[in-house]
């Protein structure tokens, strides 16, 4: 199967093309660029016609650095000045935008509060909490406040801060506290789950054995956000059901907005309650570009990346789409006319992503110790299933890249999609 991925690099006025050919198509002989397309000439006589979307145009005849490694082709083409300017401007506008919520839209607290709701296992839809009503639904201070609270007071005044630490924050029977990664509910809540014999802290689904949460050291129940769906009991409407990619987007956005331009660095660490006797596991993540523009074929997505929509003001996309309308880049008279049997065609679309580097570590050493000691690295306790799902999503996102492009030194490259 032929795959195409284009990485737009407005800062150097270029784009990188990554093309994976099916086994029967043979090697590439030549790649040429028109203003709105690239044509890949293959040894078997076929042409692959790659059409670029409006707002992205090339400087004709500027394809360079063409290399081929097996079925993978890598090349670079020059973007025209207007495309680079618009892409840079769009990235600047997007840099301050997260999952946008209208001022009139209710918050998660308002949606769940006083509603009769049911919690279900996301994997098998088994009911875990049936017809509950929370009087208070409140966000926790931050997703990593458990770790951060250790530095609020020095050792001389540690006793003064005990009442502000997580151990003092216990939900009542009709409370639900939440962060991007988990929900905290009362220890006596009637959750239909089981605790594995080898780890009495971990809670798993009775139906599919998926990890649901842990009984924290303070005895409250911590339920993993990626494992649950909250459904309104009355009409079965889903009130909450984020996937792993959506949760990771929220995490990076909320941490990145406080970093003042510094790359967001976070570590997913398997929680102590779930870790038990197993060696610690860490997934270290560093953002490279929080608004990386990619082009990929219409009707497809980066393998393993969820196409969850990232709510963006329409005028941002309109700016790029309409700016070159006067050029009529997609009018029929501008397209080369060739017989359909002589060419195959790929029409590209835009996809905004977060590009990042990641590293999986098992066991503690000097490197993991440096992460824990660094105040600029956010340590986020999570479930092992969440950590591994994030790793799988990131690995799958670069499946169409050549092996050499999937690594930067000892770290792997990955993408998380921001818009469909």
C-alpha positions in Angstrom: 0.0 0.0 0.0 1.4 3.4 -1.0 1.7 5.9 1.9 2.5 9.6 1.7 3.4 12.0 4.6 4.6 15.6 4.1 6.2 17.5 7.0 5.8 21.3 6.4 8.8 23.3 7.7 8.0 27.0 7.2 11.0 28.2 9.2 13.4 26.9 6.5 10.8 27.4 3.7 10.8 23.7 2.8 8.9 20.5 3.2 10.0 16.9 3.7 8.3 14.2 1.6 8.1 10.7 3.0 6.7 8.1 0.5 6.3 4.4 1.1 5.7 2.4 -2.1 4.0 -1.0 -2.3 6.3 -3.8 -3.2 5.1 -4.2 -6.8 5.7 -0.6 -7.8 9.5 -0.7 -8.1 12.1 2.0 -7.3 11.7 5.7 -7.9 13.5 7.1 -11.0 12.7 10.8 -10.5 10.6 13.3 -8.5 9.5 16.6 -10.1 7.6 19.5 -8.6 4.9 21.7 -10.1 3.4 24.5 -8.1 0.6 22.4 -6.6 1.9 18.8 -7.0 4.8 16.4 -7.1 5.1 13.7 -9.7 7.0 10.5 -8.7 8.2 8.6 -11.8 8.6 4.9 -11.1 10.7 2.3 -12.8 7.7 0.1 -13.7 6.4 3.0 -15.8 3.8 4.3 -13.4 3.6 7.9 -12.1 2.5 8.8 -8.6 0.8 12.2 -8.7 0.8 13.9 -5.2 -1.6 16.9 -5.1 -1.1 19.5 -2.4 -4.0 21.3 -0.7 -4.9 25.0 -1.1 -2.6 27.2 1.0 0.4 25.0 0.3 2.3 25.6 -2.9 5.8 24.7 -4.0 8.6 26.4 -6.0 8.6 24.4 -9.3 11.7 22.4 -10.0 13.1 22.5 -6.4 13.0 18.8 -5.4 16.3 17.8 -3.8 17.9 15.3 -1.5 16.1 12.3 -3.0 17.0 9.1 -1.3 15.5 5.6 -1.3 15.8 2.9 1.3 13.9 -0.2 0.2 10.3 0.9 -0.3 10.8 4.3 1.6 11.6 7.4 -0.5 12.7 10.7 1.2 12.9 14.1 -0.6 12.8 17.8 0.1 11.0 20.5 -1.9 11.0 24.3 -1.4 7.9 26.1 -0.3 7.0 29.4 -1.9 7.2 32.5 0.3 3.5 33.0 0.8 3.0 29.4 2.0 5.9 29.8 4.5 4.5 33.1 5.8 0.9 31.7 6.2 2.1 28.5 7.9 4.2 30.5 10.3 1.3 32.8 11.1 -1.1 29.9 11.6 1.3 28.3 14.0 1.6 31.5 16.0 -2.2 31.8 16.2 -2.5 28.1 17.2 0.2 28.3 19.9 -2.2 29.8 22.4 -5.2 27.6 21.5 -6.1 24.4 23.4 -9.3 22.4 23.4 -11.5 25.5 22.9 -14.7 25.7 24.9 -17.3 28.3 24.2 -18.1 30.7 27.0 -21.7 29.3 26.9 -20.6 25.7 27.0 -20.9 23.9 30.4 -17.8 22.7 32.1 -17.3 19.1 33.0 -18.1 19.9 36.7 -21.4 21.5 35.6 -22.3 18.6 33.4 -21.7 15.9 36.0 -22.8 17.8 39.1 -26.3 16.8 40.3 -26.9 14.6 37.2 -27.9 11.0 37.6 -24.9 9.3 36.0 -23.5 5.8 35.3 -19.8 4.9 35.0 -19.0 2.2 32.4 -15.8 0.3 31.5 -14.8 1.8 28.2 -13.5 -1.5 26.8 -16.5 -3.8 27.5 -19.2 -1.3 28.5 -19.8 -3.1 31.8 -21.6 -0.9 34.4 -19.2 0.0 37.2 -21.2 2.6 39.1 -24.9 2.7 38.6 -27.2 5.8 39.0 -25.0 7.9 41.2 -25.4 11.6 41.8 -22.5 13.8 42.9 -23.1 17.0 44.8 -19.6 18.3 44.3 -17.6 17.7 41.1 -14.3 19.6 41.3 -11.0 19.7 39.4 -7.8 18.8 41.4 -5.2 21.6 41.6 -3.1 20.0 38.8 -2.4 16.6 37.4 1.0 16.4 39.1 0.1 18.2 42.4 0.9 15.1 44.4 4.5 15.2 43.4 4.7 19.1 43.4 3.3 19.3 47.0 6.5 17.8 48.3 8.2 21.1 47.6 5.7 23.5 49.0 7.4 23.6 52.5 10.9 23.0 53.7 11.8 20.4 56.2 11.5 22.9 59.1 7.9 23.7 58.3 6.8 20.4 56.8 4.1 19.9 59.5 2.4 23.2 58.4 1.9 21.8 54.9 0.4 18.4 55.9 -3.1 19.8 55.7 -2.5 21.0 52.1 -1.1 17.7 50.9 -3.1 15.1 48.9 -3.5 12.9 52.0 -5.8 15.5 53.5 -7.9 15.8 50.4 -10.5 13.0 50.7 -13.7 13.0 48.7 -17.0 12.7 50.6 -19.5 10.1 49.6 -21.1 12.5 47.1 -17.9 14.1 45.8 -16.0 13.5 42.6 -12.6 15.1 42.1 -10.8 14.8 38.8 -7.7 15.6 36.8 -6.8 14.8 33.2 -5.6 11.3 34.2 -8.0 10.1 36.9 -11.2 10.5 39.0 -11.1 10.4 42.8 -14.2 9.1 44.6 -15.1 8.0 48.1 -13.4 4.8 49.3 -16.8 3.1 50.0 -18.3 3.8 46.5 -19.9 0.6 45.2 -17.7 0.1 42.1 -18.3 -3.3 40.5 -14.6 -4.4 40.1 -12.1 -6.9 41.5 -8.7 -6.5 43.0 -6.1 -9.0 41.6 -4.7 -11.4 44.2 -1.1 -10.3 43.7 -1.9 -6.6 44.0 -4.7 -5.7 46.4 -4.4 -2.0 45.4 -5.2 -2.4 41.7 -8.8 -2.5 40.6 -9.8 -4.4 37.4 -13.0 -4.8 35.4 -15.0 -8.0 36.3 -16.0 -8.3 32.6 -12.8 -7.8 30.6 -10.1 -7.6 33.3 -9.0 -4.1 32.1 -7.2 -2.0 34.6 -9.8 0.5 36.1 -7.8 2.2 38.9 -6.2 1.8 42.3 -7.1 2.1 45.9 -4.8 4.9 46.8 -2.7 5.0 50.0 -5.2 7.5 51.4 -7.9 4.8 50.8 -9.9 6.9 48.3 -10.6 5.2 44.9 -8.6 6.5 42.0 -10.3 5.6 38.7 -8.3 6.0 35.4 -9.8 8.5 33.0 -8.9 6.5 29.9 -10.6 3.4 31.2 -14.0 5.0 32.0 -17.1 6.5 30.3 -19.5 8.6 32.2 -23.0 8.3 30.8 -26.2 10.1 31.7 -28.6 7.5 33.2 -31.7 9.1 31.8 -30.9 9.1 28.0 -27.6 7.2 27.9 -25.8 10.2 26.5 -22.0 10.0 26.9 -20.8 12.8 29.0 -17.1 11.8 29.1 -15.1 9.3 27.1 -11.7 10.6 26.1 -9.3 8.3 24.3 -5.5 8.2 25.1 -4.6 10.8 22.4 -7.2 13.2 23.7 -6.0 12.9 27.2 -2.4 13.4 26.2 -3.3 16.5 24.2 -4.9 18.0 27.3 -1.9 17.1 29.4 0.6 18.7 27.1 -1.6 21.8 26.5 -2.1 22.5 30.2 1.5 21.9 31.1 2.9 23.7 28.1 0.9 27.0 28.7 2.8 27.4 32.0 6.3 26.8 30.5 6.8 30.3 29.0 8.2 29.0 25.7 10.3 26.2 27.1 9.7 22.8 25.6 7.2 20.8 27.6 8.9 17.9 29.4 6.9 15.2 31.3 7.3 11.7 32.6 4.5 9.1 32.7 5.4 6.8 35.6 3.4 3.8 36.6 1.8 4.6 40.0 3.2 3.1 43.1 -0.1 1.4 44.0 -0.1 -0.5 40.6 3.6 -1.0 40.4 3.7 -3.5 43.3 6.8 -5.7 43.1 7.5 -4.9 39.4 10.4 -2.6 38.5 9.4 1.0 37.9 8.5 2.1 34.3 8.9 5.6 32.9 7.9 7.2 29.6 9.8 10.4 29.1 8.2 12.9 26.6 9.6 16.2 25.2 7.7 18.4 22.8 9.6 19.5 19.7 6.8 21.4 18.0 3.3 21.9 19.4 1.9 23.0 16.0 3.6 20.8 13.4 1.7 20.9 10.2 1.6 17.6 8.2 0.0 16.7 4.9 -1.4 13.3 4.4 -3.9 11.6 2.0 -7.6 12.5 2.2 -9.6 9.9 4.0 -6.7 8.6 6.0 -5.1 9.4 9.3 -1.6 8.7 10.8 -1.8 5.1 11.8 -2.6 4.9 15.5 -3.4 8.6 15.9 -6.9 9.5 16.9 -8.7 12.0 14.6 -10.3 13.7 17.6 -11.2 17.2 16.5 -9.3 20.0 18.2 -11.8 22.9 18.2 -10.2 25.8 16.3 -11.6 29.1 15.1 -12.6 28.5 11.5 -10.9 31.7 10.3 -7.4 30.2 10.9 -8.0 27.4 8.4 -9.9 29.8 6.1 -6.8 32.1 6.1 -4.6 29.3 4.6 -7.4 27.9 2.4 -8.6 31.1 0.8 -5.4 33.1 0.6 -4.4 31.5 -2.7 -7.9 31.3 -4.1 -7.1 34.0 -6.6 -4.6 31.5 -8.1 -7.4 29.0 -8.7 -5.0 26.3 -7.8 -7.5 23.5 -8.1 -9.3 24.6 -11.3 -9.5 22.0 -14.0 -7.5 23.9 -16.5 -4.5 24.0 -14.1 -4.4 20.2 -13.6 -2.2 18.2 -16.0 -4.4 16.0 -18.2 -3.1 12.4 -18.4 -4.8 9.1 -19.1 -6.0 7.5 -15.8 -4.3 4.2 -16.6 -0.9 6.0 -16.7 -1.0 7.7 -13.3 -2.1 7.1 -9.7 -3.2 10.1 -7.6 -2.9 11.1 -4.0 -4.7 14.2 -2.8 -3.3 15.6 0.4 -5.0 17.3 3.3 -3.7 19.3 6.4 -3.3 17.7 9.8 -1.9 19.8 12.7 0.0 17.7 15.2 2.3 17.8 18.2 5.7 16.5 17.3 7.6 15.0 20.2 10.5 12.8 21.3 10.0 9.9 23.8 12.0 7.3 25.6 10.7 4.3 27.5 12.8 3.3 30.6 12.4 0.3 32.9 14.1 0.4 36.2 15.6 3.3 38.1 19.1 4.7 37.3 20.9 8.0 37.1 18.8 9.2 34.2 15.5 8.5 35.7 16.8 10.1 39.0 17.7 13.2 37.1 14.1 13.4 35.7 12.6 13.2 39.2 15.0 15.8 40.6 14.5 18.3 37.8 11.8 20.9 38.8 11.1 21.5 35.1 10.1 17.9 34.5 6.5 17.0 35.4 6.2 13.5 37.0 2.7 12.1 36.3 1.7 8.9 38.0 -0.5 6.8 35.7 -1.6 3.3 35.0 0.6 0.9 33.2 -2.0 0.4 30.5 -2.1 4.2 29.8 1.7 4.4 29.6 1.8 1.5 27.1 -1.1 2.8 25.0 0.6 6.2 24.7 3.8 4.4 23.6 1.8 2.3 21.0 0.1 5.4 19.6 3.4 7.2 19.2 5.1 4.2 17.6 2.3 3.8 15.1 2.3 7.5 14.1 5.7 7.1 12.4 5.0 3.9 10.6 5.4 5.5 7.2 8.8 7.1 8.0 12.1 5.5 7.1 13.8 3.9 10.1 16.5 6.6 10.1 13.9 9.3 10.5 12.2 7.7 13.5 15.0 8.4 15.9 16.9 11.4 17.2 19.9 10.1 19.0 18.6 7.7 21.6 15.0 9.0 21.5 12.1 8.1 19.2 10.0 10.5 17.2 6.2 10.6 17.4 3.1 12.7 16.5 -0.2 13.3 18.2 -3.0 14.6 16.0 -4.7 17.9 17.0 -7.4 18.1 14.3 -9.2 15.7 12.1 
